[in-house]
Amino acid sequence: MSAPSMPIRLRTPLNPRSPDEEHRAATPLELFFDLVFVVAIAQAATGLHHAVAENHVGDGVVTYIFAFFAIWWAWINFSWFASAYDSDDVAYRLIVFVQLAGALVMAAGISSAFDENTWGVAIVGYVIMRLAMVVQWLRVALADHEHKPAALRYAIGISAVQVGWCLLCFMPDGWYYPGFIGLGIVELAIPVWAERSAPTTWHPGHIAERYGLFTIIVLGESILAATLAIANTTITTNYDSELASIIIGGLLIVLAMWWVYFASSSEDLLTSMWRAFTWGYGHYFVFGSAAAVGAGIAVSVDYATDHAEISQLTANLSVTVPVAMFLVGVWTLHYRYRATSIIQQLYTLVFAVAILLTSWLAMAILATGLLMAALVGIKIIVHARQRAALDAVAASG
């Protein structure tokens, strides 16, 4: 029989967890947190899909950029905090539940942001999540005297910027986007300012796993968005060669994106605070582009079945642009540090450019999928040669 589980504690001091802790894995609460965020990601991707299909490309893309920033930033703050201070007591869980409630409120407001440019509900949900994080940092300030300066900076900075978000709700529509940019910059600056006083002790392996899990989530959203679009069209439309090429190409794209991202571990790249910031922040483009691929595939299905008010080039670009951005993002964060030759440095970027050029082809989605499959094949060969070279060096030594 298995040993009985220990009873959960009502409240424990939020002392830092060891960054060298062995077998540190995502907790059930973190996985549940990710699951709730699926709803918000789906709303953002759906809004982008409909905006592009209805030929509101500019407004749709801008709204998606800001909506996904709010989703990503709330998730990233929770994940890094949990890596350092997850005590898993009752108080911690309840505060996380408040964050989850805020995420659902924000998700409920995203459709209004796309349809009516009304951000009030989404902002309220976002503020709920961020103020819950303030409570967590105040708990840290009370318990962890070594990192108290950083904890107080986090609490003060987050609280101050939430006042700005609340004020933005009462501003005219013309203030929204300038306000988003300004407040977003301040949000991004808060961790840089806070960590300078007393860097917190996050766990590299845990962080790499959390980012990997979120990548799986956004790729799953791409598969879901494409599946729903295809399922809806089959009610009134027979499959033809164009639709079949989108289905095959879309599947190849998403599978190859998974392979490209998980081709190597990321844990060993998180060697300093500066590297952690650039790696963590840079994932905005990886996550955002991965989620946008599903919306783009859905747009392409709409175009193929005469349900979109756009040109074929626009439909193709809705897929090729986020796929190329994904490759550039993964190369920037992962591959450029591991390349041992100029060819290894450049071939991923060459494929990104080639994918953009397929936008002018009739079956661009299929061509993109085949290029992504070819890229995976090249990476398999490169990794096999690198492993053989390492094994040869080990054998000779």
N, C-alpha and C positions, 0 to 999 in steps of 0.2 A: 504494500500500500504506500502511496505517496505521502510525504509529510504534510501536515495541515499548514495552510498558508497563515502567515502572521496577520493579526488584525491591523487594519489601517489606523494610523494615528490621527487624532483630531487636528492637531497643529504642531508642526515641528519647526525649528529655526531653519531658515533658508541659507544654509552654509554651502559653499561651493563643492561640487563633486570633482573628483580627481580627473584630470585630463588624461591620465595614464590607466584609467580603469579598464580592466580586461573584459572582453565580451560585452561591451556596451552596445545595446541594441535599442531600437525604437520601442516605446512602451505601448500598451493597448490604448492609452489615452491619446498619445500622439497619432496613432493610426486612425482613431476615431475623429480627431481634429482634422486630419487630412480628408477624411470621408465627407465631413460637413462642407469643407471648402470646395468639394466637387460641384456642389450646387451653384456656388458663385461663379466658378469657372465656366460651367455650362451656360449660365445666363449671359456671360460676357461673349462667349463664342457664338451663341445663338443670335445675339444682337448684332455682332459683326457680320454674320452670314446674311441676315435679312437686309442690313444696311447696304452691303455691297450688291446683293442681288437686285435691290430696288434702285440702284445707280446713285446711292448717296455715299459714295466711296470715301470722300474726304471726311465728312462728318462721322461716318462709321468708324474709320480708322482712328481718328483722334479720340473719340469716345472710348473705343476699346483700349487705347494706350493708357488713358487715365483710369478706367475701371480696373484693368488688370494690374496697374500699379498698386491700387488700394488692396486688391486681393493678395498680391505677392508680398507687399510690405508688411501686412498684418501677419502673414504666414511666416515670413523670414524672422521677424522679431520674436515670435513665439518659439520658433525652433532653436534659435541661438540661445535664448534665455533658458529653455528647457535643457539644453545641452550642459549648461553651467549650474543650474539650480533646481532641477526637478526633484522635489522632495516627496512627491506623490502622497501627501497627506490630504485630509479632508478639505482643509482650507485651499490648498493648491488646486485640487480638482474642481471645487466650486467656482473659483475664479476663472478657471479655464472654461467651465460651462457658460459663464457670462460672456466670454470671448466667442464661444460658439453661437450663442444667441445673437450677438452682434453680427457675426458672419451671415446668419440667415436673414437678418434685417437688411444688411447690405445687399445680399443677393436679390431680395425682393425689390429693391430700389433700382437695380441695374437696368431693367427693361424700360423704366420711365426715363432714365438717362438717355437711352438710345432713341426712344420714341418721341419724347417731348423735351429733351434737354433739361430735365428736372432732376436735380441731384440731391434734393433734401433727404429723402429716405435713405439713400445709399450713404450719405455723409453721417447720418445719425447712427447707422449700423457700424460704420468705421470708427466713430468716436467711442462707441460702447466698447469695442475691442481694445482700443488704445488706452482708455482709462482703466480698464481691467489690468492692463500691463503696468500701469502706474502703481496700482496696489501691490503687485508682485515685487516691484523694485523697492517700494517702501518697506516691505517685509525683509528684503535683502539688507537694506540700510540698518535695520534694527538688529540683525543677527550677524552679519559678516562685516566686522569692523575694518578689515584690510581693504575691502572693496567698497566701503561706504561712500567715498567720494564719487566713484563711478555710478553707484546706485542712485545717489541723490541727483546727479546730473541727468541721468535718464529720467527720473521722476519729474524733475523741474522742466526739462526740455520737452518731454512728451505732453505734459499738462499745458504748457504755454502754447504749443502749436495746435492743440485741440481747441483752444479758445478761438484761434484763427479759423479753423474749419467750421466751427459753429457760427461765427460771424459771416462766413461765406454763404451760408444758407439764406441770409437776409439780403444779400447783394443782388443787383440786377444781373440778368443772364450774361451780359457782356463781361462781367467780372469773373465768371467761373474759370475759364481756362487760364488767364493770367494768375488767378489766385491758386489754381492747382499747381502751376509750375513753381510759384514762389514757395508755397507751403510744402510741396514735395521736396524741394531742395533743402529746406530746413529739416524735414524729416530725415533725409539721408545724412545730414550733417550731425545729427544728435549722437549716433553711436561713435562717430569719429571723435567728437568732442568729449564724450563720456569715457571712452576707453583710454584716452590719453592720460587720465588721472590715475587709473588703477585698472589695468586690463583684466577682464574676467577670464575664467579658466574653462573655456569650451573644449569639447572632446573632438579631435579631428575625425576619428572613425565614425563617431555618431553623426556628426554634421554631414559627412560624405554620404552616409546611408540615408539620412533625412532628405537630402537633395535628390538622391537617386529615386526615392519613393515618390517624391513630388513630380519628378520627370515621368515616371510611370503613370501617374494620375493624369497629367496633361496629355500624354500620348493616348491614354484610354479615352479621354474626352474627344480626341480627334477621331478615333474609331467609332465612338458612339454617334457623333455628329454626322459622319459619313453614312453610317448604317441607317440612321433615321431618315436621312434625305433619300437614300436609295429605296428604303421600304415604302416611303410615302409616294414615290413616283410609280412604283409597280402597281399601284391601285388602278391607275388610268393609262399607264404607258407600258408598252412591250419593250423588252431589252433589245437594243441594237448594238452595232459595233462601237459606236462612240461611248455609250453608257458602259459597255463592257470594258472598254479601255480605261475608263475612269475608275471602275471598281478594281481592276487588276493593278493599275498604276498606283491608286491610293493605298492599297494594301501593301504593295512593295515599299512605298514611301515610309509608311508608319513603322513597318518592321525594320527597315534599314535605319531609321532614326534611332530606334531602340538600340540596335547593334552598335551604331556609331558612338552613342553616348556611353554605353557600358563596355566598350572595348577594353578599357583599362580602369584601374582603381583611381580614385581622386584623393584618397586620404593622404598620400605622401606629398601632395602638392600644397597642403595647408601647413606650411612651415613657419609662417610669421603672421603677425597681425595685419601687416599691409597686404600680404598675399591673400589672407582670409577676406579682407574687405573687397579687393578686386574680384576674387573668385565668387564671393557671395553676391555682390551687387551685379556682377556680370551675368548671373543666371537669370536676371529679369528678361534678357533677350532670348535666352534658351527656352525658358518656360513660356514666355509670351508667344514666340514664333511657333513652338510646338502645338500650343492650343489653337493658334490661328490656322494651322494646316487643316484641321478638321472643318473649320468654317469655310476655308477655301475649297475643299473637296465638295462640300455641300453646295456651294455656289456653282461649281462646275456641273454638278448634277442638275441644278436648276436650269442652267444655260442649255445643257444637252436636251432637256425635256421642254424647252420653250417656256420656262417659268421665271426667267430673269430678264431684266430690262437693260442689259449691258452687252458689250461686244465680246467676241470670243477672246480677244487679247486680254481684256480686263478679267474675264473668268480664269484664264490661264495664269495671269499674274497673281491672282488671289491664292494660288497654290505655290507657284515657283518662288515668289518673293519670300514668304515665311520659311520655305525649305532652305533656300540659300542663306537666310539669316541664321537659321539653326546651325548650319554647317560652319558659318563664320564664327558664331558664338562658341561652339564646342571646340573649334580650332584655337580660338583665342584663349580659352580657359584651360584646355587640356593638351591638345596635340603639339602646340608650338613649344612646349616645355620638354617634350619627349623625342622630338625629331633629332636624328643624328646626321642628316644630310640635307642639302638644299632641296632635293627632290621631295623628301619627306616633309619638309617645311611647307611646300607649295601645292602638292597635289590635291589636298582637300579644298583649298581655295580655288584651284582650277576647276574642280567639279562644281563648286558653287557658281562660278561664272557660267559654265556650260549649262547648268540648270536654268539660269536666268535666260539664256539664249533660246532654250526650248519654248519659251513663251510664245514665239511666233510660229510654232508648229501646230498642225491641226489636232494631233493627239498629244498635246504637251504633257498631260498628266501621266500617260503611259511612258513617254520618253523620260520624264523625270524619275519615275519609278525604276526604270531600267538603269539609268545613270546611278541612282542611289544603290541599286543592287551591285553594279560594277564597282562602286566605291568600297562597299563592304568586302567584295572579293579581293580587291587590292590590299585592304587593311589586313585581311586574314593572311595573305602571302607575306606582307611586311612583318607582321607580328611573328609569324612562323620562322622567318629568317633571323629576326632578332633573338628569338628564343634559342635557335640552333647555335647562333654565335655565342650567346651566354653559356650554353651548355658546353661548347667546345673550350671556352676559356676556363670553365670550372674543371673540366676533365684534364686539361693540360697543367692546371695548377695543383 
